[in-house]
Amino acid sequence: MNCIRQGCPGVLEERHIVHTFVRQGQPIVVENLPALVCPICGYTVLDLAVLDLLFSLDPDTVTPIGQAPVFRLPLPQPA
């Protein structure tokens, strides 16, 4: 499948990626997530079944395999 970004000549490739999102203020990191990724621009497509799986993940009922450090950079101060 060709990349859909305007002007990008890439062809989407099947890959397993690491995806991070925030739910209820808590970061969640998912490894080995199947996706289609453009090797040129990085455009990423997730299948609807994969999205359903992501939405079903609940840290209160599914035991995470580890913890990741979370860093917050300071916001720039107005001049």
N, C-alpha and C positions, 0 to 999 in steps of 0.2 A: 504494500500500500504506500503510495506516495505521501510525503509530508504535505499537510494542508496549509502551512504557513506561506503566505504570499512571497514568491520569489525564492523559496528554499527548494533546491533540487534533490533533497534527501529522500531516502526510502526508509520507512519505519522498520525497525528491527525488533524481534522479540527479545526481551531482556528481563532479568529479575533485578529490581531496584530496592533501595531503602527509601521509605516515605515517612515523613514526619508531619503530624497535624496536631491541633490542639482541641481537646474536648473538655468542656467544663473547666477551662483554665489550666488544664494539665496537659503537658506534651506527651504524645504517644508516638513511638517509633516502631515501624513495621519493616522487618527484613524479608527478603525473598518474595517481594510483591511482583507478580507477573504484569508486564506492561509492554506497550509498543513505544519505542523511543527513536527519535530521529538522531542519527549520529552526527549530523551537521549542526543543527540549531538546538537540539535538546528537547524539542516538543515531545510531550508524553501523553499517551492515551491509555486510560484504564477501562477495562471491560466492565459492563454494568454488574455482572456477577461479582467481580472483585470489589466494586464499590459497595455492594450489599454486604459483603464480608467485612469490609472496613467499618461500616456503620454498625455492624453487629458486635464488634469488639468492645468489651466492657471490662475495664481494669478491676471492677468490683467482683466480677464473676469468672474472669479468665486470668490465670496467674501469669504475669509477665516473666520472661526468661532472664531479665536483668534490669539494671537501672542505667540511665545515661545522664551524665552531668549536663546541666542546663546553665548557660551563661547569658547574662544580660549586659549589653554594652551601654555605657552612659549616653544619654541623649546630648547632642551638641547644645551648648549654651548660646543663646542669642547674643549677637555682638552689640 
